[in-house]
Every structure is written in C-alpha cells, then in structure tokens.
C-alpha cells in the first residue's frame, strides 16, 4: 500500500490482500513536473491533456543525461511512470465515468498491483537533462521509470478494440 490511507472502495469494487514482499526493484530515473497537486485536478488521460496542450517537464537525474542522445530527433516518446499515490489492492473497479465494475486489467486506471502508467506524448524539446512534453496525466513530482521512442510503425495498432467500451 502507499504511505497514505487508501480511499474507500466504491460500490461494486473488490479489494485483495497484497503480498508481504516485492519481487523486484526499480530505479526512479527522474521526476515529472506538472501543474497538478491533487488527483482530482489531473486530466483523465494523456489524450485529454494533449488536447488541452498541458505542458510538463521531465526532470531526468543528471547521471542519465547521456542516455538522451538522439532522443531529440523523436516527435513522440513513450513515458513510463509510477503512480505513487494509487491504490494497489483493487481487482474490480468502478470508474467514475462508468456505470459498472470492471476488472483492473481491463482498465487504464492507475489503481493496479503495480501502478505503472504509460503515456505517448509529443516531445517539445530537451535542454540538458530536462525534457518538455505535452500531455502527461500525473501529479507533480511523479517518479519516472523509463523513456522510449515511439515508433508509429510498430507501436500503433489502428484496428485494436476494447469490447466493453465499444458496447460489445
């Protein structure tokens, strides 16, 4: 669990007991600077933030600056980040904008066993070890896990379907 008390489960949601230990460790390689201090102020997703043209700064730890070589040639990047304040014990969730509970793995919610978020965002620029991007949907100070180039030729799946969202 996080250091804070989790919000109470919504009607229809199901929680589980978490394991006593972690299986792996990660290095936070930086922090994401955004205008949002409260979860309710964050955009719902990266597309909403991109539409609003919300700019964010990724402050990479200086030791990783050499890893940025050639990234500036990319129009879009994949940002993986750790939603540190998210619940980790929900297996069924009732999103605010949906009438029925859904399985955690069928949602893009930050509440999941490992609260890893993924955003594909436009890269505006890089200065030293700071990246300016448009469209992240996280709180100020969110830990950064990784950065990757977005390849439209391999990462895009135009005919992908989420059946429950399409009304199936």
PyMOL commands that set and color helices and strands:
alter all, ss='L'
color gray80, all
select helices_A, chain A and resi 39-41+46-52+62-68+71-73+104-106+152-155+163-166
alter helices_A, ss='H'
color red, helices_A
select strands_A, chain A and resi 14-15+30-33+55-60+76-82+90-93+102-103+116-127+130-134+142-149
alter strands_A, ss='S'
color yellow, strands_A
deselect
rebuild
show_as cartoon
